[in-house]
Amino acid sequence: MIHQFDTMNSCLNLIIGLAICTTLLACSKKDEPTPSGALVPTITSFTPTNTQQGTAVTITGTNFTGATAVSFGGTAATSFTVTNSTTITAVLGVGASGNVSVTTPNGAASLAGFTFGAANPISNPIYGLVSATSLGDKSTAAKTQKINFNLAWKRSWRDAINYDAVWLFVKFKTNSSEWKHATLNTNPAFHSTGSQAATATIAPSADGKGAYYFRSGVGKGDFASNNVQLLWNYGTDGVADNDIVQVMVYSLEMVYVPQGSFYVGDGTDGTGDPGNIFQGQLRKAESNTPYQITSENAITLGGTNVGSLSSANGATPPDDFSAATQQTLPAAYPKGFKAFYAMKHEITQGQYADFLNSLNYGQQAGVTRQLVATPQYASVPPNAPVGTKAIITSAGNFRNYVEIKVSGVANSQPAVYGVDADEDNLFDETSDGGGIACGYLNWLDGCAYADWSGLRPMSQLEYEKACRGPLTPLANEFAWGNNTRIAATGMLNAGTENEVALNSDANVCAANLIQGPVRVGMFSKSDNTRAQNGATYYGILDMSGNVWERVASIGRVQGRTFIGNHGDGQITISGNADVIGWTGLVGGEVTTGLGTGFLGGNFFRTEDFNGVYFNYALLRVSGRLYGNTEETVRFSGNGFRCVRSAD
């Protein structure tokens, strides 16, 4: 019994001891600290908010020490470094849009708003003033995104009269879609002039189709700015927050032509030219007195009233107004009194190749077709072999070097175009002629380019304003303000960015001394006079010679209906402009050149009806021999220059 009691007592003591130990352990556990909210991680921000694979994202918050995982949209980062308890730097992997998350032993935190995007593989057009384009910060709330790039151009200026500018516009595509025109924010405060913040201005257009970049103060010389930013209203363009986006920033040098009165006609009728060439110069009533444009109001054409605008004989075909027949030039027709911007240069071959490369196959086929096909002028489909001339099949191509760089696939894959002056099948080299004015363009081509770029064609009266400015006309004057000229007799550094005239005092390409157009602005040098540069009163280059300037004519009813609406950045599926009010619009597309004309002459010489060559007469500002001539065949001297009304 004693042993039995002792055994029971020992068991009881053991049970009591275990209970005490359990109680003590429980008390010990209760007294230990537990994880509190102060140790759980939090994320307050991350930057950038949108980026692509391989880039670093800085995450800011609290309690990051000991972090075990970082993810973007549920996809783990390639690597990450805990800099301190408030900062993590993570390298983005394949990525996904959504939450940024950080996990530590004490918990996890996440913050919404990250957007993963593919890299921008085509960052810049080949021919332009822009470099280093990238996509910047995105606001999914405002549906906007910044587009960053560097900008530089040569021989910029601003003086007491006017200034030059760069017209910037953006194309984008999402996923595998086609290129479309981007809508920019219209508030200037939301864009940035970059490193030239104190000396430059960005002025977005009222329709959001582009923006002007120009000097804020007086100055001249080369101009450059890094980290320029445009704000894109991507939501307006139907782009979703998570779409993979590519952008291209295009740039065209422009010149501001201010509002003001000016004269048309130079007080002559053509008498004295070789063969007495009458060129249809405009004039006041039935005199040889220049006519002054003082407003954008409607103008009476023809008749004998003192206030009417008339013309001398010689336009081909003749004007449909005369002393016996009156017509009305509507108020909506752009007369040049109001301010506008004009391209400093004609469209170059490189710029035209960039344009072609933004189109789909059907559009490319449309803007390279021949409306009047002959063995010499046959259409060139985008699926033609590499090295095929893109817009002219003639063996004598008159310095046109736009060719197919990569053949397209019929009706599906567009071609890639390039410029190859030295014919080595190595495209777009600095010696390949990308800066040469583009010939063989008809009215339809020029209008398509204008629509695509958010610009418009030029009117006949705007041409004389852009050349002469407010000055009193000089008889038989050229675009540079006098009636003397020195044509280039040859070239040095042909096809390169430094192509110049063999005779250094030349100021025009004319008289077929060079069989084709030359590099735009070739005669312009920093210390030259206006006449030496071949420049207009406002500094626009090559308005006489090189390639023809195409205009909406006042001598035909189809031209007088021209309204200065701007392109919206998109052309039709057949490659045509479709802007309401443009000359040549038939059935909703610009398909004819009726009502248009040619001004300013070109590099060629033309033979008059009596067999007499007149090499320079057609270069004159007021010469309208072909001012009413419709021409849709791609001739070598046919170029184009766009304008845009100032907001």
C-alpha positions in Angstrom: 0.0 0.0 0.0 2.8 2.3 0.9 4.5 1.7 -2.4 1.2 2.1 -4.1 0.6 5.5 -2.4 4.1 6.7 -3.2 3.5 5.8 -6.8 0.2 7.7 -6.9 1.8 10.6 -5.1 4.7 10.7 -7.6 2.1 10.7 -10.5 0.2 13.5 -8.8 3.3 15.6 -8.4 4.2 15.0 -12.0 0.8 16.1 -13.2 0.9 19.2 -11.0 4.4 20.0 -12.2 3.3 19.7 -15.9 0.4 22.0 -15.2 2.6 24.6 -13.6 5.0 24.4 -16.5 2.2 24.8 -19.0 0.9 27.8 -17.1 4.3 29.3 -17.0 4.8 28.7 -20.7 1.4 30.3 -21.5 2.3 33.3 -19.4 5.6 33.5 -21.1 4.0 33.5 -24.6 1.5 36.1 -23.6 4.2 38.5 -22.5 6.2 38.2 -25.8 5.6 41.1 -28.3 3.6 40.3 -31.4 4.0 41.8 -34.9 2.4 45.2 -34.9 1.2 47.5 -37.8 4.4 49.5 -37.5 6.4 46.5 -38.9 4.1 45.6 -41.7 5.4 47.0 -45.0 3.6 49.9 -46.8 4.1 51.3 -50.3 3.6 55.1 -50.8 4.9 55.5 -54.4 7.0 54.1 -57.2 8.7 55.6 -60.2 8.5 55.4 -63.1 4.9 54.4 -63.2 5.2 52.9 -66.6 8.2 51.3 -68.2 9.5 48.2 -70.0 11.5 45.1 -69.4 15.0 45.5 -68.0 14.5 48.9 -66.4 14.8 49.8 -62.8 11.8 50.9 -60.7 12.3 52.7 -57.4 9.7 51.8 -54.7 9.3 54.0 -51.7 7.5 53.1 -48.5 8.2 51.7 -45.0 9.4 48.6 -43.3 11.1 47.1 -46.3 14.0 45.5 -44.3 14.2 41.8 -45.0 12.0 41.9 -48.1 11.7 38.5 -49.7 9.8 39.3 -52.9 8.9 42.1 -55.3 6.4 41.8 -58.2 4.8 43.9 -60.9 1.2 43.0 -61.9 1.8 39.6 -60.2 5.0 38.9 -62.1 8.2 38.7 -60.0 10.9 41.3 -60.6 14.1 40.0 -62.2 16.1 41.2 -59.1 15.7 43.8 -56.4 17.9 45.5 -53.8 16.7 46.8 -50.4 18.5 50.1 -50.1 17.1 50.8 -46.7 13.9 50.3 -44.8 12.1 52.9 -47.0 13.5 52.2 -50.5 13.7 49.2 -52.8 15.2 49.3 -56.3 13.7 46.5 -58.5 14.6 45.5 -62.1 11.5 44.8 -64.2 11.2 41.4 -65.8 8.8 40.4 -68.5 6.3 42.4 -66.4 2.6 43.0 -66.4 0.4 46.0 -65.6 -1.3 46.2 -62.2 -0.2 46.4 -58.6 3.4 46.8 -57.4 3.8 44.4 -54.4 6.5 43.9 -51.7 6.6 41.0 -49.3 8.5 40.8 -46.0 8.5 38.3 -43.1 6.0 40.6 -41.4 3.5 40.8 -44.3 2.9 42.2 -47.7 2.0 45.6 -49.3 0.7 46.6 -52.7 0.0 49.8 -54.6 -2.0 50.0 -57.9 -1.2 52.1 -61.0 1.8 50.4 -62.7 1.8 50.0 -66.4 4.0 47.6 -68.3 4.8 48.6 -71.9 7.0 47.2 -74.6 10.0 49.2 -75.6 9.5 51.8 -78.3 11.5 49.9 -81.0 11.0 52.6 -83.7 11.8 55.7 -81.8 12.4 58.3 -84.5 11.7 58.8 -88.2 14.9 58.4 -90.2 14.7 61.9 -91.5 13.9 64.6 -89.0 15.1 66.8 -86.2 14.2 64.5 -83.3 16.2 61.9 -81.5 16.1 59.7 -78.3 12.3 59.4 -78.3 10.8 57.6 -75.3 7.5 57.2 -73.4 7.4 59.0 -70.1 5.0 59.2 -67.1 1.5 58.1 -67.6 -1.6 59.2 -65.8 -4.3 56.6 -66.0 -6.7 58.9 -64.2 -6.3 61.7 -66.8 -5.6 59.3 -69.7 -2.4 61.1 -70.7 1.2 60.2 -71.2 4.4 62.2 -71.7 6.5 61.7 -74.8 10.2 62.6 -74.3 12.7 63.4 -77.0 15.6 65.6 -78.0 15.3 68.3 -80.7 17.9 70.1 -82.8 17.9 72.2 -86.0 20.3 74.4 -87.9 20.2 78.1 -88.7 17.2 79.0 -86.5 16.3 82.6 -86.0 13.9 85.1 -84.4 14.0 88.8 -85.3 11.7 91.8 -85.2 9.8 90.5 -88.3 9.2 86.8 -87.7 10.8 83.5 -86.7 11.3 79.9 -87.8 9.7 77.0 -85.9 9.4 73.3 -85.9 6.0 71.6 -86.4 6.0 68.5 -84.2 3.4 65.8 -84.6 3.1 62.3 -83.3 2.0 58.9 -84.8 1.3 55.9 -82.6 0.3 52.4 -82.9 -0.9 49.9 -80.3 0.0 46.2 -80.2 0.2 45.2 -83.9 -2.2 47.9 -85.2 -1.5 50.5 -87.9 0.0 53.9 -87.3 -2.5 56.6 -86.3 -2.2 60.3 -85.5 -1.9 61.3 -81.8 -4.0 64.0 -80.2 -1.8 66.3 -78.1 -3.0 68.2 -75.0 -3.9 71.8 -76.1 -2.7 73.4 -72.8 0.8 74.8 -73.3 1.5 74.4 -69.6 1.4 70.6 -69.9 4.3 70.4 -72.4 7.9 71.1 -71.7 10.5 72.9 -73.8 13.3 70.8 -72.1 16.7 72.2 -71.5 15.8 75.4 -73.4 13.1 76.2 -70.8 14.2 79.9 -70.6 14.6 80.5 -74.3 12.0 78.5 -76.1 8.2 78.1 -76.4 5.9 75.2 -77.2 2.5 76.2 -78.7 0.1 73.3 -79.3 -2.4 73.8 -82.0 -6.0 74.3 -81.1 -7.0 71.0 -82.6 -4.3 69.0 -80.9 -2.8 67.7 -84.1 0.6 69.1 -83.4 2.7 71.7 -81.7 5.1 74.5 -82.7 8.5 74.8 -81.0 10.3 78.1 -81.5 12.6 80.6 -79.9 11.1 82.9 -77.3 13.5 85.8 -77.9 15.6 87.4 -80.6 18.5 85.2 -81.7 20.0 83.2 -84.5 22.1 80.1 -85.0 21.8 76.4 -84.4 19.3 75.5 -81.8 19.0 72.4 -79.6 17.1 71.2 -76.6 17.1 67.9 -74.6 14.3 66.3 -72.7 11.5 68.1 -74.6 8.1 66.7 -73.6 4.8 66.6 -75.3 1.7 65.4 -73.4 -0.4 62.9 -75.3 -4.1 62.6 -74.6 -4.1 58.9 -75.3 -7.6 58.3 -74.0 -9.0 60.7 -76.6 -7.4 58.4 -79.3 -9.1 55.3 -77.9 -5.9 53.8 -76.3 -6.4 51.6 -73.3 -4.3 52.0 -70.1 -2.6 48.6 -70.7 -2.1 48.8 -74.4 1.4 48.3 -75.6 2.3 51.5 -77.5 4.9 52.7 -80.0 5.3 56.3 -80.9 7.0 58.3 -83.6 7.7 62.0 -83.4 7.8 63.8 -86.7 9.3 67.3 -87.2 9.1 69.8 -90.1 10.8 73.2 -90.2 8.3 76.0 -90.6 8.4 79.8 -91.0 5.9 82.2 -89.4 4.3 84.6 -91.9 2.6 87.4 -89.8 -0.7 89.0 -90.5 -0.7 92.1 -92.7 -1.4 93.7 -96.1 0.7 92.9 -99.2 0.7 93.2 -103.0 0.0 90.7 -105.7 1.3 91.3 -109.2 4.6 93.0 -110.1 3.3 95.8 -112.4 4.3 93.9 -115.6 2.5 91.9 -118.2 5.4 89.7 -119.5 6.5 92.0 -122.3 10.2 91.9 -122.7 10.7 88.2 -121.9 12.2 86.0 -124.6 9.4 85.5 -127.0 7.2 88.1 -125.1 5.8 85.6 -122.7 2.7 86.8 -121.1 2.3 85.1 -117.7 -1.1 86.2 -116.4 0.2 88.5 -113.7 -2.4 89.7 -111.3 -3.1 93.4 -111.3 -5.5 96.1 -110.2 -8.6 96.3 -112.5 -7.4 96.6 -116.1 -4.1 98.3 -115.4 -0.6 97.1 -114.7 -0.7 98.3 -111.2 -0.1 95.8 -108.4 -3.2 94.9 -106.3 -3.1 95.3 -102.5 -4.7 92.6 -100.3 -5.9 94.3 -97.1 -8.2 91.7 -95.5 -9.6 88.2 -95.9 -12.9 89.6 -97.2 -14.3 88.4 -100.5 -12.8 90.0 -103.7 -14.4 90.8 -107.0 -12.4 89.2 -109.9 -12.5 90.8 -113.3 -14.5 93.7 -114.5 -13.3 97.3 -114.8 -14.1 98.7 -111.4 -11.1 100.2 -109.6 -11.5 97.8 -106.6 -11.5 94.6 -108.6 -8.6 92.1 -109.0 -7.8 91.4 -112.6 -5.0 89.7 -114.5 -2.9 90.1 -117.6 -3.2 87.6 -120.5 -1.2 84.4 -120.5 -2.4 82.0 -117.9 -2.8 78.5 -119.1 -5.6 77.7 -119.3 -7.0 81.3 -119.3 -8.5 82.7 -116.1 -12.3 82.5 -116.2 -12.6 86.2 -115.2 -11.8 89.1 -117.5 -12.9 92.7 -118.1 -16.2 91.4 -119.5 -16.7 88.6 -116.9 -16.7 88.9 -113.2 -16.2 86.2 -110.6 -16.0 86.3 -106.8 -13.2 85.0 -104.7 -15.0 83.9 -101.5 -14.1 85.1 -98.0 -13.3 81.5 -97.0 -10.5 81.3 -99.6 -7.1 81.9 -97.8 -5.8 85.2 -99.2 -2.6 85.5 -97.2 -3.7 88.5 -95.1 -4.0 86.4 -91.9 -1.0 84.8 -90.3 0.1 81.4 -91.4 3.1 79.1 -91.2 4.8 77.7 -94.3 7.3 74.9 -94.6 10.8 76.3 -94.8 11.6 73.8 -97.5 9.9 71.7 -100.0 9.1 68.1 -99.0 12.4 66.1 -99.2 12.9 62.6 -100.5 13.7 61.4 -97.0 10.6 63.0 -95.5 8.5 61.4 -98.2 10.0 58.0 -97.5 9.2 58.5 -93.8 5.6 59.3 -94.8 5.3 56.2 -97.0 6.7 54.0 -94.1 3.8 55.0 -91.8 1.1 53.8 -94.3 -0.5 50.4 -94.8 -0.1 48.5 -98.0 -3.2 49.9 -99.7 -2.3 53.4 -98.8 1.2 53.0 -100.1 -0.2 51.6 -103.4 -2.4 54.7 -103.6 0.2 57.3 -103.1 2.7 55.6 -105.5 0.2 55.0 -108.3 0.2 56.8 -111.7 -3.1 58.3 -112.6 -2.1 58.5 -116.2 0.0 55.4 -116.9 2.5 55.2 -119.7 5.5 53.0 -120.2 7.6 55.8 -118.7 5.2 56.6 -115.9 3.8 53.3 -114.6 2.6 52.5 -111.1 5.1 50.9 -108.8 3.3 48.5 -106.3 4.8 48.2 -102.8 5.6 44.5 -103.4 8.0 45.4 -106.2 11.6 44.1 -105.8 14.1 45.8 -103.5 15.8 48.7 -105.3 12.8 49.5 -107.5 12.1 53.2 -107.9 9.1 54.0 -105.7 7.3 56.7 -107.6 8.9 56.8 -111.1 9.9 54.0 -113.5 11.7 56.2 -116.0 15.4 55.5 -116.6 16.1 59.2 -116.5 15.0 59.7 -112.9 16.2 63.3 -112.5 17.8 62.8 -109.1 14.9 60.9 -107.5 16.2 58.2 -105.2 13.2 57.0 -103.3 13.2 53.2 -103.6 11.8 50.1 -102.1 14.0 49.0 -99.2 12.1 45.9 -98.1 9.4 44.6 -100.5 5.8 44.4 -99.2 3.4 41.5 -99.4 0.4 42.2 -101.6 -2.5 43.6 -99.7 -1.1 42.7 -96.3 2.4 43.7 -95.4 3.5 47.2 -96.3 6.8 47.9 -97.9 9.7 49.7 -96.3 11.0 52.6 -98.3 14.4 54.3 -98.3 16.6 56.6 -100.2 19.7 55.3 -102.1 21.4 57.9 -104.3 24.5 55.8 -104.8 22.6 52.7 -105.8 24.5 50.3 -103.6 21.3 48.9 -101.9 22.6 50.3 -98.6 19.7 52.7 -97.9 19.5 56.0 -96.0 23.2 56.6 -95.7 24.3 60.2 -95.3 25.3 60.2 -99.0 21.9 58.9 -100.3 20.2 62.1 -101.0 17.6 62.2 -98.3 17.7 66.0 -98.2 17.0 66.5 -101.9 13.7 68.0 -102.8 11.2 65.3 -103.8 10.1 65.6 -107.4 7.4 63.5 -109.2 4.7 64.5 -106.7 1.3 65.3 -108.1 -1.5 67.3 -106.4 -3.0 64.2 -104.8 0.4 63.1 -103.3 1.0 66.6 -101.8 -2.5 66.8 -100.4 -2.1 63.3 -98.8 1.1 64.4 -97.2 -0.6 67.6 -95.9 -3.5 65.7 -94.5 -1.3 63.1 -92.9 0.9 65.9 -91.2 -2.0 68.0 -90.0 -1.2 70.8 -92.5 -2.8 72.0 -95.7 -2.0 73.1 -99.3 -1.0 76.7 -100.1 -3.2 79.2 -101.9 -2.1 81.2 -104.9 -2.2 84.5 -103.0 -0.4 83.1 -100.0 2.5 82.2 -102.3 3.0 85.9 -103.3 2.7 87.0 -99.7 5.2 84.4 -98.5 7.7 85.6 -101.2 7.3 89.4 -101.2 6.0 90.2 -97.7 4.7 93.8 -97.3 7.2 95.3 -99.7 6.3 97.2 -102.9 6.6 94.8 -105.9 9.7 95.0 -108.1 9.2 94.3 -111.8 10.1 90.7 -112.7 11.4 90.0 -109.2 12.3 86.5 -108.0 11.5 85.1 -104.6 14.7 86.7 -103.1 13.5 90.2 -103.9 15.4 91.3 -107.0 15.4 90.4 -110.7 18.9 88.9 -111.0 19.9 85.3 -110.5 22.9 83.0 -110.5 22.0 79.4 -111.3 24.1 76.5 -109.9 26.3 75.0 -112.6 27.1 71.8 -110.8 27.5 70.4 -107.3 30.1 69.4 -104.7 29.4 66.5 -102.3 26.4 65.4 -104.4 23.7 63.6 -102.4 25.2 64.3 -99.0 24.1 66.5 -96.2 26.7 69.0 -97.3 25.7 69.1 -101.0 26.5 72.6 -102.2 26.8 74.5 -105.6 30.0 74.2 -107.6 29.8 78.0 -108.1 29.7 79.3 -104.6 27.8 82.5 -105.5 24.8 80.6 -106.9 21.4 81.2 -105.4 19.0 79.0 -107.5 18.7 75.6 -109.1 17.3 76.3 -112.6 17.8 76.2 -116.4 18.5 72.5 -116.3 22.2 73.1 -115.5 21.7 70.4 -112.9 19.4 67.7 -114.2 17.2 67.4 -111.2 16.4 69.2 -107.9 19.1 69.8 -105.2 19.3 69.6 -101.5 16.7 71.9 -100.0 18.2 75.1 -98.5 21.5 74.4 -100.4 22.2 78.1 -101.0 21.5 79.2 -97.5 24.6 80.2 -95.4 24.7 81.9 -92.0 26.3 85.2 -93.1 24.6 85.5 -96.6 22.2 88.2 -97.6 18.6 87.3 -98.4 19.3 87.3 -102.2 22.5 85.2 -101.7 20.4 82.6 -99.8 17.7 82.5 -102.4 15.3 83.3 -99.5 11.9 85.1 -99.4 11.2 88.2 -97.4 10.3 86.0 -94.4 13.2 83.5 -94.8 11.5 80.7 -96.7 13.9 78.9 -99.1 13.7 77.8 -102.7 10.4 79.4 -103.5 11.9 80.1 -107.0 13.4 77.2 -108.8 14.3 73.6 -107.7 10.7 72.1 -107.8 7.3 73.7 -108.6 5.2 75.1 -105.8 1.6 73.7 -106.1 -1.3 76.0 -105.2 -5.1 76.3 -105.2 -5.7 78.7 -108.1 -8.0 81.7 -108.2 -8.4 81.5 -112.0 -10.8 78.5 -111.9 -14.0 77.9 -110.0 -12.7 74.6 -108.6 -9.7 76.5 -107.0 -11.7 79.3 -105.6 -13.8 76.9 -103.5 -10.6 76.0 -101.6 -11.1 76.4 -97.8 -8.1 76.4 -95.5 -9.1 73.5 -93.3 -6.3 71.5 -91.8 -5.6 67.8 -92.2 -6.6 65.5 -89.3 -3.6 63.2 -89.6 -5.4 60.3 -91.3 -5.7 59.7 -95.0 -8.2 57.3 -96.6 -7.7 53.6 -97.2 -6.9 54.4 -100.8 -4.1 56.8 -99.9 -6.0 60.1 -100.5 -6.7 63.2 -98.5 -10.3 63.7 -97.5 -10.4 67.2 -96.0 -13.6 69.1 -96.6 -13.0 72.2 -98.7 -9.8 71.2 -100.4 -9.4 71.6 -104.1 -9.7 68.3 -106.0 -12.2 66.8 -103.5 -14.6 64.5 -105.4 -16.8 61.9 -103.7 -15.1 62.6 -100.3 -11.5 62.2 -101.5 -9.0 64.4 -103.3 -8.7 62.6 -106.6 -8.2 65.4 -109.2 -6.0 68.5 -109.6 -8.6 70.6 -111.4 -8.4 74.1 -110.0 -4.7 73.9 -109.0 -1.6 75.5 -110.5 2.2 75.7 -110.6 4.2 78.7 -109.4 7.8 79.6 -108.9 9.4 77.4 -111.7 11.7 74.4 -111.2 15.1 73.1 -112.1 14.1 72.5 -115.7 13.8 74.8 -118.7 10.5 75.1 -120.6 10.0 75.8 -124.3 7.5 78.4 -125.2 5.0 78.1 -128.1 7.4 79.8 -130.5 10.3 77.4 -129.9 12.1 79.9 -127.7 13.6 78.6 -124.4 13.0 80.8 -121.4 15.1 79.5 -118.6 14.3 81.9 -115.9 11.0 83.7 -116.6 8.9 81.1 -114.8 10.8 81.6 -111.6 9.2 85.0 -111.1 7.0 85.6 -108.1 4.1 86.9 -110.1 4.4 84.6 -113.1 1.2 82.7 -113.6 1.8 81.0 -117.0 0.9 77.7 -115.4 -1.1 79.1 -112.5 -4.3 77.3 -113.6 -2.7 74.2 -115.0 -4.1 70.9 -113.8 -1.4 68.2 -113.9 -1.7 64.8 -112.2 1.2 63.1 -114.1 4.3 62.6 -112.0 6.8 64.9 -113.7 10.3 65.3 -112.4 10.0 69.0 -111.4 6.7 68.7 -109.5 7.2 69.1 -105.8 5.0 70.3 -102.8 5.2 72.6 -99.8 2.5 72.6 -97.1 1.3 75.5 -94.9 -0.9 75.9 -91.8 -3.1 78.8 -90.7 -1.9 80.3 -87.4 -4.3 79.7 -84.5 
